[in-house]
Amino acid sequence: MRICLIRHGETDWNNEKRIQGREDIPLNNTGIEQINESARYLRKFNWKAIITSPLARAKMSAQIISKEIQLNNIYEEIDFIERDYGNASGKTVDEAKILFPDGIWVGSESSESLKTRTVNALNKYIKKFEGDDIIIVSHGGAINSILASLNINDVEIGKTTLRNGSLTLLEKKSDKLEILFSNKLGDELI
């Protein structure tokens, strides 16, 4: 079983380096092209389902992928929504450093809460589609939390930047998840 984790394409807020939590910002033209490139790579496989965060940028990405790989089986999953960044949401990274010099963002979802909900959702869909290949379209923080749960030394929640439109491919063998590659763009894989 393969599980492809895809970070949504770029939004204007990503381009402006704004902290984008649960705000519902759509893809921009660059983001649409990034997802089109990723979708071209995904044609190589036989996917059973696409699971997406309910936010517009992820849903738009899932719809582009769905059209390209000709798969209409899309599920929306609230637990793949991005982390709530509390009072830092909407601020640029530089503004957040000035406003929150201690790095504590009031109202932000904890790393443990994020990891628990995303890993539980991942396991839910692994069980539901046991043996079939699935795509999960989500967000940088949410995907990082899954990767951190796999105890990968170079992944730390909030420290590792996943590129917009990037793919991370996992493979389930027996009861273990293995990373085949991470943070790759479609044009790097085609």
HELIX and SHEET records of a PDB file:
HELIX    1   1 ASP A   12  ASN A   15  1                                   4    
HELIX    2   2 ASN A   29  LEU A   42  1                                  14    
HELIX    3   3 ALA A   56  ILE A   69  1                                  14    
HELIX    4   4 ILE A   78  PHE A   80  5                                   3    
HELIX    5   5 GLY A   86  ALA A   88  5                                   3    
HELIX    6   6 VAL A   93  LEU A   99  1                                   7    
HELIX    7   7 SER A  111  LYS A  128  1                                  18    
HELIX    8   8 GLY A  140  SER A  149  1                                  10    
HELIX    9   9 GLY A  186  LEU A  189  1                                   4    
SHEET    1   A 6 ILE A  74  GLU A  76  0                                        
SHEET    2   A 6 TRP A  47  THR A  52  1                                        
SHEET    3   A 6 ASP A 133  SER A 138  1                                        
SHEET    4   A 6 ARG A   2  ARG A   7  1                                        
SHEET    5   A 6 LEU A 167  LYS A 173 -1                                        
SHEET    6   A 6 LYS A 176  LYS A 184 -1                                        
END                                                                             
